[in-house]
Amino acid sequence: MSTTTDLIAAAVIVTPTLLAGAAYAYSIRGAAADSARVRAVLALSAYERETAAEQDDATPVPPDGGEPLPSTAPVMRLAPVIDLHTRRAA
Protein backbone atom coordinates (compact mmCIF):
# COMPACT_ATOMS: atom_id res chain seq x y z
CA MET A 1 0.00 0.00 0.00
CA SER A 2 1.16 3.47 -0.66
CA THR A 3 1.46 6.29 1.80
CA THR A 4 -1.49 8.10 0.24
CA THR A 5 -3.74 5.08 0.70
CA ASP A 6 -2.64 4.75 4.30
CA LEU A 7 -3.39 8.41 4.98
CA ILE A 8 -6.83 8.16 3.39
CA ALA A 9 -7.62 5.02 5.39
CA ALA A 10 -6.47 6.70 8.61
CA ALA A 11 -8.59 9.78 7.86
CA VAL A 12 -11.64 7.60 7.15
CA ILE A 13 -11.20 5.76 10.45
CA VAL A 14 -10.14 8.65 12.71
CA THR A 15 -12.41 11.48 11.50
CA PRO A 16 -15.76 9.93 12.54
CA THR A 17 -14.26 9.03 15.92
CA LEU A 18 -13.13 12.61 16.50
CA LEU A 19 -16.47 14.02 15.39
CA ALA A 20 -18.39 11.60 17.63
CA GLY A 21 -16.09 12.44 20.56
CA ALA A 22 -16.64 16.16 20.04
CA ALA A 23 -20.41 15.70 19.87
CA TYR A 24 -20.37 13.60 23.06
CA ALA A 25 -18.22 16.13 24.91
CA TYR A 26 -20.57 18.92 23.85
CA SER A 27 -23.61 16.95 25.03
CA ILE A 28 -22.28 16.32 28.55
CA ARG A 29 -20.88 19.81 29.18
CA GLY A 30 -23.73 20.75 31.57
CA ALA A 31 -24.22 17.34 33.20
CA ALA A 32 -22.52 18.27 36.46
CA ALA A 33 -24.60 21.41 36.90
CA ASP A 34 -27.78 19.54 36.03
CA SER A 35 -26.90 16.79 38.51
CA ALA A 36 -26.34 19.37 41.25
CA ARG A 37 -29.74 20.91 40.53
CA VAL A 38 -31.43 17.52 40.59
CA ARG A 39 -29.76 16.62 43.90
CA ALA A 40 -30.88 19.96 45.38
CA VAL A 41 -34.49 19.42 44.31
CA LEU A 42 -34.48 15.86 45.66
CA ALA A 43 -33.03 17.04 48.98
CA LEU A 44 -35.72 19.72 49.24
CA SER A 45 -38.43 17.19 48.45
CA ALA A 46 -37.09 14.76 51.05
CA TYR A 47 -37.01 17.55 53.65
CA GLU A 48 -40.60 18.54 52.87
CA ARG A 49 -41.79 14.92 53.10
CA GLU A 50 -39.94 14.49 56.40
CA THR A 51 -41.48 17.59 57.96
CA ALA A 52 -44.93 16.59 56.71
CA ALA A 53 -44.49 13.12 58.21
CA GLU A 54 -43.45 14.62 61.56
CA GLN A 55 -46.55 16.81 61.64
CA ASP A 56 -48.90 13.96 60.66
CA ASP A 57 -47.51 11.40 63.15
CA ALA A 58 -50.15 11.98 65.80
CA THR A 59 -53.57 10.46 65.28
CA PRO A 60 -56.15 13.25 65.33
CA VAL A 61 -58.11 13.47 68.57
CA PRO A 62 -61.51 15.17 68.85
CA PRO A 63 -61.47 18.49 70.77
CA ASP A 64 -63.64 17.12 73.59
CA GLY A 65 -61.04 14.45 74.42
CA GLY A 66 -63.00 11.54 72.96
CA GLU A 67 -61.61 8.56 71.19
CA PRO A 68 -59.21 9.17 68.28
CA LEU A 69 -60.25 8.33 64.75
CA PRO A 70 -59.48 4.76 63.73
CA SER A 71 -56.81 4.29 61.10
CA THR A 72 -58.23 2.99 57.87
CA ALA A 73 -56.46 0.77 55.41
CA PRO A 74 -56.32 2.03 51.83
CA VAL A 75 -59.07 0.63 49.64
CA MET A 76 -57.77 -1.40 46.73
CA ARG A 77 -59.57 -0.69 43.49
CA LEU A 78 -59.91 -3.65 41.17
CA ALA A 79 -60.63 -3.58 37.48
CA PRO A 80 -64.19 -4.51 36.48
CA VAL A 81 -64.58 -8.09 35.33
CA ILE A 82 -66.83 -8.78 32.36
CA ASP A 83 -68.23 -12.27 31.88
CA LEU A 84 -67.64 -12.82 28.17
CA HIS A 85 -70.35 -15.46 27.79
CA THR A 86 -72.98 -13.18 29.30
CA ARG A 87 -71.75 -10.27 27.23
CA ARG A 88 -71.98 -12.25 23.97
CA ALA A 89 -75.49 -13.46 24.72
CA ALA A 90 -76.78 -9.95 25.19
Secondary structure, DSSP 8 states (H G I E B T S, - for coil): --HHHHHHHHHHHHHHHHHHHHHHHHHTTTHHHHHHHHHHHHHHHHHHHHHHHHHT-S----TTS------------------HHHHHH-
